[in-house]
Amino acid sequence: MYDTWVTSPEPVYPADPVDVEPARPDAVVDDSGWTALSDGAYEDAVRRFGDESLANPMRAEPKVGYALADAALGHFELAARSVNSGLWLERDGVRDLKIDDSLGPLVRDLIGQFASARPDQVSEADAAFMVAALHYLLREVEAAHKTITAAVENGDRRPGTLNLLDLINDERKPATVQPHP
């Protein structure tokens, strides 16, 4: 079963969802994890994003950063779980996340790593989910749609997966033309 970890009362990893109050709007956001990630300091990035995720447990952004750093270190299952929980908790936080030019090569490399990962590294469902999520972060919407649709058709019904499908479908809808005043 995909989502048995969600019911745990204590987080196993800082990126796991926890039952707490949402972060306050005035909570301080720490960008040092993104800097460490851009610099290739993946262990430092994991620590910084983990701290940020614990300080703001309902925010998706530090969970995604945590996942990118964790995946860069070869921890594919943890990375997938982190992104899925981020999408489950704060779907629109992932919508607003933009991957800049300094992180694009890392994300592209991770797409290839997840696409070719062995079953002992990551489950097929998590690999497909991450390929779709990484394409989405790069705003490669059609590639993300193709992968996430296949994952859902193959039985991945986790809340984060379905939220990613919704995000992708929202971006695939043609923009409506507003009448001129």
FIROZA-665137 format. One record per atom (N, C-alpha, C): x, y, z; atom name; residue in one letter. Coordinates in Angstrom, 3 decimals, padded with zeros to 6 digits. Example, Ala and Ser with C-alpha at 12.3 -4.5 7.8 and 13.67 -1.06 7.14 Angstrom:
% FIROZA-665137
R       xx       yy       zz  a r
R  013.190 -005.690  007.800  N A
R  012.300 -004.500  007.800 CA A
R  013.200 -003.300  007.800  C A
R  012.850 -002.250  007.080  N S
R  013.670 -001.060  007.140 CA S
R  012.900  000.030  007.870  C S
***
This chain:
% FIROZA-665137
R       xx       yy       zz  a r
R  000.847 -001.180  000.000  N M
R  000.000  000.000  000.000 CA M
R  000.883  001.230  000.000  C M
R  000.565  002.196 -000.830  N Y
R  001.419  003.356 -001.014 CA Y
R  001.446  004.315  000.163  C Y
R  000.327  004.548  000.817  N D
R  000.257  005.665  001.749 CA D
R  000.177  005.269  003.216  C D
R  000.704  004.126  003.594  N T
R  000.643  003.725  004.993 CA T
R  001.484  004.630  005.880  C T
R  002.537  005.238  005.355  N W
R  003.395  006.110  006.145 CA W
R  002.682  007.387  006.565  C W
R  001.630  007.768  005.865  N V
R  000.924  009.008  006.157 CA V
R  000.257  008.959  007.528  C V
R -000.109  007.784  007.991  N T
R -000.846  007.684  009.242 CA T
R  000.043  007.696  010.470  C T
R  001.334  007.705  010.286  N S
R  002.255  007.703  011.414 CA S
R  002.140  009.003  012.211  C S
R  001.994  008.930  013.551  N P
R  001.841  010.148  014.344 CA P
R  003.127  010.958  014.453  C P
R  004.267  010.357  014.306  N E
R  005.543  011.054  014.377 CA E
R  006.235  010.951  013.031  C E
R  006.796  012.042  012.537  N P
R  007.479  011.956  011.250 CA P
R  008.735  011.094  011.362  C P
R  008.956  010.294  010.348  N V
R  010.147  009.481  010.295 CA V
R  011.293  010.316  009.749  C V
R  011.002  011.188  008.816  N Y
R  011.970  012.083  008.202 CA Y
R  011.388  013.485  008.222  C Y
R  012.238  014.508  008.220  N P
R  011.715  015.876  008.283 CA P
R  010.758  016.227  007.156  C P
R  010.832  015.515  006.054  N A
R  009.981  015.839  004.913 CA A
R  008.613  015.184  004.997  C A
R  008.398  014.304  005.976  N D
R  007.105  013.654  006.112 CA D
R  006.054  014.626  006.621  C D
R  004.806  014.417  006.217  N P
R  003.745  015.270  006.743 CA P
R  003.518  014.997  008.221  C P
R  003.157  016.028  008.938  N V
R  002.846  015.881  010.354 CA V
R  001.539  016.598  010.640  C V
R  000.880  016.209  011.723  N D
R -000.394  016.802  012.105 CA D
R -000.135  018.005  013.008  C D
R  000.035  019.160  012.387  N V
R  000.309  020.399  013.119 CA V
R -000.480  021.527  012.494  C V
R -000.441  022.659  013.160  N E
R -001.080  023.845  012.614 CA E
R -000.305  024.312  011.384  C E
R -000.989  024.914  010.397  N P
R -000.274  025.450  009.241 CA P
R  000.707  026.541  009.663  C P
R  001.745  026.721  008.864  N A
R  002.725  027.761  009.140 CA A
R  002.047  029.131  009.107  C A
R  002.523  029.998  009.956  N R
R  001.986  031.361  009.975 CA R
R  002.440  032.096  008.723  C R
R  001.615  033.005  008.197  N P
R  002.026  033.752  007.011 CA P
R  003.288  034.578  007.249  C P
R  003.544  034.954  008.511  N D
R  004.723  035.766  008.797 CA D
R  005.954  034.928  009.133  C D
R  005.870  033.601  008.946  N A
R  007.004  032.729  009.245 CA A
R  008.173  033.081  008.327  C A
R  009.361  033.046  008.888  N V
R  010.563  033.377  008.138 CA V
R  010.910  032.208  007.219  C V
R  011.162  032.508  005.963  N V
R  011.554  031.497  004.990 CA V
R  013.063  031.587  004.809  C V
R  013.722  030.455  004.894  N D
R  015.174  030.376  004.802 CA D
R  015.547  029.836  003.425  C D
R  016.234  030.637  002.618  N D
R  016.626  030.227  001.272 CA D
R  017.997  029.565  001.230  C D
R  018.616  029.338  002.382  N S
R  019.973  028.787  002.385 CA S
R  020.020  027.365  001.827  C S
R  018.922  026.627  001.910  N G
R  018.890  025.285  001.329 CA G
R  019.027  025.334 -000.189  C G
R  018.363  026.297 -000.805  N W
R  018.451  026.437 -002.264 CA W
R  019.866  026.825 -002.677  C W
R  020.501  027.688 -001.878  N T
R  021.880  028.077 -002.166 CA T
R  022.797  026.869 -002.062  C T
R  022.660  026.090 -001.006  N A
R  023.479  024.886 -000.844 CA A
R  023.231  023.905 -001.987  C A
R  021.980  023.749 -002.384  N L
R  021.646  022.849 -003.486 CA L
R  022.299  023.322 -004.780  C L
R  022.207  024.614 -005.067  N S
R  022.826  025.184 -006.275 CA S
R  024.338  025.014 -006.268  C S
R  024.925  025.061 -005.067  N D
R  026.380  024.919 -004.935 CA D
R  026.837  023.462 -004.958  C D
R  025.894  022.523 -004.997  N G
R  026.250  021.114 -004.993 CA G
R  026.556  020.561 -003.609  C G
R  026.252  021.324 -002.575  N A
R  026.458  020.886 -001.191 CA A
R  025.194  020.143 -000.738  C A
R  024.996  018.934 -001.253  N Y
R  023.738  018.220 -001.080 CA Y
R  023.460  017.822  000.372  C Y
R  024.472  017.389  001.100  N E
R  024.245  017.031  002.502 CA E
R  023.837  018.248  003.321  C E
R  024.482  019.373  003.072  N D
R  024.109  020.613  003.745 CA D
R  022.698  021.021  003.344  C D
R  022.370  020.859  002.069  N A
R  021.022  021.200  001.592 CA A
R  019.969  020.324  002.267  C A
R  020.250  019.026  002.413  N V
R  019.306  018.134  003.098 CA V
R  019.063  018.627  004.518  C V
R  020.141  018.983  005.224  N R
R  019.999  019.466  006.598 CA R
R  019.195  020.761  006.644  C R
R  019.517  021.682  005.760  N R
R  018.826  022.977  005.770 CA R
R  017.347  022.834  005.387  C R
R  017.068  022.043  004.364  N F
R  015.670  021.828  003.979 CA F
R  014.914  021.031  005.041  C F
R  015.596  020.106  005.684  N G
R  014.965  019.372  006.777 CA G
R  014.578  020.299  007.913  C G
R  015.487  021.210  008.278  N D
R  015.182  022.194  009.323 CA D
R  014.018  023.089  008.905  C D
R  014.039  023.544  007.649  N E
R  012.974  024.410  007.139 CA E
R  011.643  023.670  007.115  C E
R  011.675  022.399  006.737  N S
R  010.452  021.604  006.688 CA S
R  009.877  021.393  008.083  C S
R  010.743  021.169  009.057  N L
R  010.271  021.011  010.435 CA L
R  009.714  022.319  010.991  C L
R  010.315  023.446  010.600  N A
R  009.836  024.751  011.059 CA A
R  008.527  025.143  010.382  C A
R  008.324  024.677  009.165  N N
R  007.130  024.997  008.376 CA N
R  006.586  023.704  007.770  C N
R  006.023  022.830  008.596  N P
R  005.682  021.482  008.139 CA P
R  004.586  021.398  007.085  C P
R  003.833  022.435  006.897  N M
R  002.756  022.380  005.910 CA M
R  003.164  022.978  004.567  C M
R  004.394  023.452  004.442  N R
R  004.862  024.050  003.188 CA R
R  005.506  022.992  002.293  C R
R  005.195  023.071  001.016  N A
R  005.727  022.109  000.051 CA A
R  007.149  022.438 -000.383  C A
R  007.480  023.705 -000.481  N E
R  008.770  024.090 -001.048 CA E
R  009.971  023.433 -000.363  C E
R  010.072  023.464  000.972  N P
R  011.244  022.805  001.554 CA P
R  011.242  021.290  001.354  C P
R  010.083  020.698  001.204  N K
R  010.010  019.259  000.954 CA K
R  010.547  018.932 -000.442  C K
R  010.259  019.795 -001.401  N V
R  010.770  019.588 -002.749 CA V
R  012.285  019.788 -002.772  C V
R  012.771  020.837 -002.114  N G
R  014.216  021.051 -002.038 CA G
R  014.918  019.888 -001.362  C G
R  014.322  019.420 -000.263  N Y
R  014.843  018.258  000.456 CA Y
R  014.929  017.065 -000.493  C Y
R  013.893  016.872 -001.275  N A
R  013.845  015.744 -002.206 CA A
R  014.919  015.842 -003.278  C A
R  015.120  017.026 -003.823  N L
R  016.144  017.188 -004.858 CA L
R  017.524  016.869 -004.291  C L
R  017.811  017.376 -003.089  N A
R  019.105  017.106 -002.469 CA A
R  019.240  015.627 -002.120  C A
R  018.183  015.037 -001.574  N D
R  018.221  013.626 -001.210 CA D
R  018.406  012.748 -002.448  C D
R  017.722  013.081 -003.525  N A
R  017.868  012.309 -004.770 CA A
R  019.284  012.449 -005.321  C A
R  019.850  013.649 -005.230  N A
R  021.222  013.851 -005.701 CA A
R  022.208  012.981 -004.917  C A
R  021.852  012.643 -003.675  N L
R  022.680  011.766 -002.848 CA L
R  022.348  010.286 -003.059  C L
R  021.378  010.007 -003.946  N G
R  021.020  008.627 -004.259 CA G
R  019.915  008.040 -003.407  C G
R  019.241  008.850 -002.620  N H
R  018.147  008.381 -001.765 CA H
R  016.817  008.576 -002.483  C H
R  016.560  007.743 -003.469  N F
R  015.414  007.937 -004.351 CA F
R  014.069  007.750 -003.662  C F
R  013.930  006.718 -002.834  N E
R  012.641  006.482 -002.154 CA E
R  012.285  007.650 -001.240  C E
R  013.260  008.142 -000.481  N L
R  013.005  009.276  000.419 CA L
R  012.640  010.525 -000.375  C L
R  013.307  010.722 -001.489  N A
R  013.021  011.882 -002.327 CA A
R  011.587  011.829 -002.846  C A
R  011.182  010.674 -003.334  N A
R  009.820  010.536 -003.861 CA A
R  008.792  010.758 -002.762  C A
R  009.063  010.218 -001.598  N R
R  008.132  010.391 -000.487 CA R
R  008.016  011.856 -000.083  C R
R  009.117  012.565 -000.114  N S
R  009.113  013.970  000.258 CA S
R  008.296  014.810 -000.726  C S
R  008.514  014.615 -002.017  N V
R  007.750  015.377 -003.010 CA V
R  006.275  015.016 -002.937  C V
R  005.978  013.730 -002.770  N N
R  004.575  013.327 -002.703 CA N
R  003.889  013.956 -001.498  C N
R  004.568  014.008 -000.364  N S
R  003.948  014.628  000.812 CA S
R  003.807  016.128  000.615  C S
R  004.782  016.763 -000.039  N G
R  004.664  018.193 -000.320 CA G
R  003.474  018.504 -001.205  C G
R  003.279  017.691 -002.229  N L
R  002.128  017.881 -003.114 CA L
R  000.819  017.578 -002.407  C L
R  000.846  016.657 -001.477  N W
R -000.355  016.329 -000.712 CA W
R -000.732  017.483  000.213  C W
R  000.258  018.066  000.869  N L
R -000.011  019.098  001.869 CA L
R -000.260  020.482  001.284  C L
R  000.487  020.834  000.243  N E
R  000.381  022.195 -000.296 CA E
R  000.596  022.158 -001.806  C E
R -000.432  021.754 -002.491  N R
R -000.342  021.607 -003.949 CA R
R  000.107  022.894 -004.622  C R
R -000.472  024.009 -004.247  N D
R -000.147  025.258 -004.920 CA D
R  001.250  025.765 -004.596  C D
R  001.833  025.302 -003.507  N G
R  003.213  025.657 -003.195 CA G
R  004.176  025.094 -004.219  C G
R  003.829  023.973 -004.799  N V
R  004.648  023.382 -005.843 CA V
R  004.379  024.094 -007.168  C V
R  003.150  024.523 -007.362  N R
R  002.812  025.262 -008.590 CA R
R  003.660  026.520 -008.708  C R
R  003.903  027.178 -007.600  N D
R  004.628  028.440 -007.602 CA D
R  006.143  028.272 -007.589  C D
R  006.625  027.077 -007.389  N L
R  008.058  026.830 -007.306 CA L
R  008.666  026.872 -008.700  C L
R  009.677  027.679 -008.846  N K
R  010.364  027.815 -010.136 CA K
R  011.798  027.326 -009.996  C K
R  012.205  026.459 -010.886  N I
R  013.575  025.958 -010.913 CA I
R  014.387  026.895 -011.799  C I
R  015.424  027.496 -011.222  N D
R  016.225  028.450 -011.993 CA D
R  017.290  027.722 -012.808  C D
R  018.035  028.495 -013.592  N D
R  019.038  027.921 -014.498 CA D
R  020.135  027.158 -013.757  C D
R  020.426  027.557 -012.517  N S
R  021.488  026.868 -011.786 CA S
R  021.069  025.458 -011.374  C S
R  019.771  025.209 -011.233  N L
R  019.287  023.892 -010.814 CA L
R  018.754  023.047 -011.973  C L
R  018.537  023.655 -013.125  N G
R  018.017  022.919 -014.274 CA G
R  018.825  021.680 -014.627  C G
R  020.159  021.783 -014.707  N P
R  020.951  020.590 -015.040 CA P
R  020.799  019.468 -014.002  C P
R  020.721  019.811 -012.726  N L
R  020.522  018.793 -011.697 CA L
R  019.184  018.095 -011.894  C L
R  018.127  018.871 -012.120  N V
R  016.796  018.289 -012.282 CA V
R  016.757  017.401 -013.520  C V
R  017.379  017.836 -014.602  N R
R  017.429  017.009 -015.821 CA R
R  018.186  015.705 -015.566  C R
R  019.288  015.793 -014.842  N D
R  020.055  014.596 -014.500 CA D
R  019.213  013.653 -013.648  C D
R  018.471  014.204 -012.698  N L
R  017.626  013.372 -011.838 CA L
R  016.507  012.694 -012.623  C L
R  015.975  013.364 -013.644  N I
R  014.969  012.718 -014.493 CA I
R  015.554  011.438 -015.086  C I
R  016.749  011.534 -015.627  N G
R  017.401  010.356 -016.203 CA G
R  017.679  009.277 -015.172  C G
R  018.099  009.694 -013.973  N Q
R  018.386  008.715 -012.930 CA Q
R  017.125  007.980 -012.482  C Q
R  016.027  008.720 -012.303  N F
R  014.781  008.058 -011.899 CA F
R  014.235  007.185 -013.015  C F
R  014.359  007.647 -014.259  N A
R  013.842  006.873 -015.394 CA A
R  014.584  005.551 -015.563  C A
R  015.853  005.521 -015.178  N S
R  016.648  004.293 -015.359 CA S
R  016.963  003.595 -014.035  C S
R  016.310  004.002 -012.963  N A
R  016.596  003.420 -011.643 CA A
R  016.199  001.951 -011.582  C A
R  016.965  001.217 -010.818  N R
R  016.692 -000.204 -010.596 CA R
R  015.601 -000.354 -009.533  C R
R  014.881 -001.471 -009.549  N P
R  013.832 -001.704 -008.549 CA P
R  014.339 -001.694 -007.106  C P
R  015.621 -002.010 -006.890  N D
R  016.144 -001.973 -005.529 CA D
R  016.474 -000.550 -005.078  C D
R  016.430  000.413 -006.000  N Q
R  016.674  001.814 -005.662 CA Q
R  015.382  002.564 -005.371  C Q
R  014.355  002.265 -006.150  N V
R  013.085  002.982 -006.029 CA V
R  011.995  002.138 -006.694  C V
R  010.796  002.185 -006.139  N S
R  009.692  001.439 -006.745 CA S
R  009.339  002.050 -008.101  C S
R  008.718  001.241 -008.922  N E
R  008.308  001.716 -010.248 CA E
R  007.341  002.896 -010.128  C E
R  006.420  002.815 -009.177  N A
R  005.450  003.905 -008.975 CA A
R  006.145  005.186 -008.559  C A
R  007.103  005.103 -007.636  N D
R  007.821  006.297 -007.195 CA D
R  008.695  006.861 -008.306  C D
R  009.316  005.991 -009.081  N A
R  010.154  006.461 -010.184 CA A
R  009.314  007.229 -011.198  C A
R  008.161  006.679 -011.569  N A
R  007.281  007.360 -012.536 CA A
R  006.774  008.685 -011.961  C A
R  006.371  008.662 -010.699  N F
R  005.905  009.888 -010.055 CA F
R  006.996  010.961 -010.085  C F
R  008.227  010.580 -009.737  N M
R  009.306  011.563 -009.701 CA M
R  009.674  012.075 -011.084  C M
R  009.665  011.223 -012.077  N V
R  009.939  011.695 -013.439 CA V
R  008.903  012.749 -013.823  C V
R  007.641  012.476 -013.526  N A
R  006.581  013.446 -013.833 CA A
R  006.767  014.730 -013.027  C A
R  007.047  014.604 -011.728  N A
R  007.212  015.790 -010.877 CA A
R  008.400  016.630 -011.331  C A
R  009.492  015.987 -011.697  N L
R  010.672  016.723 -012.140 CA L
R  010.416  017.424 -013.473  C L
R  009.727  016.746 -014.387  N H
R  009.343  017.419 -015.634 CA H
R  008.454  018.625 -015.329  C H
R  007.537  018.454 -014.385  N Y
R  006.652  019.560 -014.026 CA Y
R  007.452  020.737 -013.457  C Y
R  008.426  020.456 -012.613  N L
R  009.242  021.539 -012.053 CA L
R  009.975  022.322 -013.137  C L
R  010.313  021.641 -014.223  N L
R  010.958  022.311 -015.361 CA L
R  009.941  022.923 -016.320  C L
R  008.671  022.794 -015.989  N R
R  007.541  023.273 -016.796 CA R
R  007.470  022.581 -018.144  C R
R  007.874  021.319 -018.150  N E
R  007.723  020.460 -019.325 CA E
R  006.412  019.701 -019.127  C E
R  005.323  020.411 -019.353  N V
R  003.997  019.942 -018.958 CA V
R  003.560  018.701 -019.730  C V
R  003.815  018.636 -021.001  N E
R  003.372  017.476 -021.777 CA E
R  004.124  016.220 -021.377  C E
R  005.421  016.326 -021.146  N A
R  006.186  015.162 -020.691 CA A
R  005.705  014.727 -019.303  C A
R  005.437  015.703 -018.438  N A
R  004.920  015.390 -017.099 CA A
R  003.559  014.703 -017.200  C A
R  002.708  015.208 -018.088  N H
R  001.369  014.636 -018.248 CA H
R  001.429  013.187 -018.712  C H
R  002.261  012.916 -019.684  N K
R  002.373  011.556 -020.213 CA K
R  002.794  010.584 -019.105  C K
R  003.759  010.973 -018.304  N T
R  004.279  010.084 -017.269 CA T
R  003.303  009.920 -016.117  C T
R  002.713  011.022 -015.641  N I
R  001.819  010.921 -014.485 CA I
R  000.531  010.200 -014.852  C I
R  000.066  010.377 -016.080  N T
R -001.144  009.678 -016.524 CA T
R -000.906  008.168 -016.511  C T
R  000.256  007.747 -016.994  N A
R  000.580  006.316 -016.977 CA A
R  000.671  005.798 -015.542  C A
R  001.255  006.604 -014.647  N A
R  001.378  006.178 -013.246 CA A
R -000.002  005.991 -012.612  C A
R -000.902  006.927 -012.861  N V
R -002.252  006.826 -012.296 CA V
R -002.991  005.643 -012.899  C V
R -002.852  005.443 -014.206  N E
R -003.496  004.299 -014.853 CA E
R -002.958  002.975 -014.326  C E
R -001.714  002.985 -013.835  N N
R -001.118  001.771 -013.263 CA N
R -001.402  001.627 -011.777  C N
R -002.273  002.484 -011.228  N G
R -002.733  002.289 -009.861 CA G
R -002.200  003.235 -008.803  C G
R -001.366  004.194 -009.165  N D
R -000.844  005.134 -008.169 CA D
R -001.924  006.168 -007.862  C D
R -002.562  006.021 -006.712  N R
R -003.663  006.906 -006.320 CA R
R -003.330  007.678 -005.040  C R
R -002.055  007.851 -004.746  N R
R -001.676  008.610 -003.562 CA R
R -002.129  010.059 -003.721  C R
R -002.442  010.730 -002.626  N P
R -002.933  012.108 -002.720 CA P
R -001.977  013.044 -003.452  C P
R -000.690  012.922 -003.201  N G
R  000.267  013.782 -003.889 CA G
R  000.304  013.530 -005.381  C G
R  000.166  012.276 -005.772  N T
R  000.152  011.920 -007.195 CA T
R -001.067  012.517 -007.876  C T
R -002.218  012.395 -007.237  N L
R -003.437  012.952 -007.824 CA L
R -003.391  014.475 -007.857  C L
R -002.778  015.098 -006.860  N N
R -002.623  016.556 -006.886 CA N
R -001.693  016.984 -008.017  C N
R -000.630  016.210 -008.259  N L
R  000.257  016.522 -009.376 CA L
R -000.493  016.401 -010.694  C L
R -001.301  015.374 -010.841  N L
R -002.107  015.228 -012.052 CA L
R -003.024  016.444 -012.228  C L
R -003.649  016.896 -011.150  N D
R -004.510  018.086 -011.225 CA D
R -003.722  019.327 -011.635  C D
R -002.544  019.519 -011.048  N L
R -001.709  020.668 -011.411 CA L
R -001.362  020.647 -012.895  C L
R -000.960  019.493 -013.358  N I
R -000.583  019.361 -014.765 CA I
R -001.783  019.603 -015.660  C I
R -002.924  019.017 -015.311  N N
R -004.124  019.224 -016.122 CA N
R -004.551  020.687 -016.127  C N
R -004.403  021.380 -014.997  N D
R -004.728  022.809 -014.945 CA D
R -003.881  023.598 -015.934  C D
R -002.615  023.244 -016.037  N E
R -001.721  023.974 -016.944 CA E
R -001.923  023.582 -018.399  C E
R -002.529  022.444 -018.634  N R
R -002.790  022.026 -020.007 CA R
R -004.056  022.648 -020.568  C R
R -004.929  023.156 -019.690  N K
R -006.173  023.776 -020.152 CA K
R -005.830  025.057 -020.913  C K
R -006.486  025.271 -022.033  N P
R -006.210  026.509 -022.765 CA P
R -006.683  027.721 -021.964  C P
R -005.897  028.758 -022.011  N A
R -006.260  029.992 -021.304 CA A
R -007.513  030.574 -021.956  C A
R -008.421  031.041 -021.131  N T
R -009.631  031.665 -021.670 CA T
R -009.331  033.095 -022.053  C T
R -009.930  033.516 -023.129  N V
R -009.731  034.869 -023.616 CA V
R -010.673  035.800 -022.867  C V
R -010.110  036.818 -022.256  N Q
R -010.912  037.785 -021.523 CA Q
R -011.403  038.855 -022.505  C Q
R -012.683  039.182 -022.460  N P
R -013.192  040.230 -023.355 CA P
R -012.590  041.578 -022.961  C P
R -012.399  042.386 -023.954  N H
R -011.895  043.746 -023.699 CA H
R -013.006  044.597 -023.105  C H
R -012.660  045.473 -022.165  N P
R -013.724  046.317 -021.551 CA P
R -014.275  047.346 -022.497  C P
***
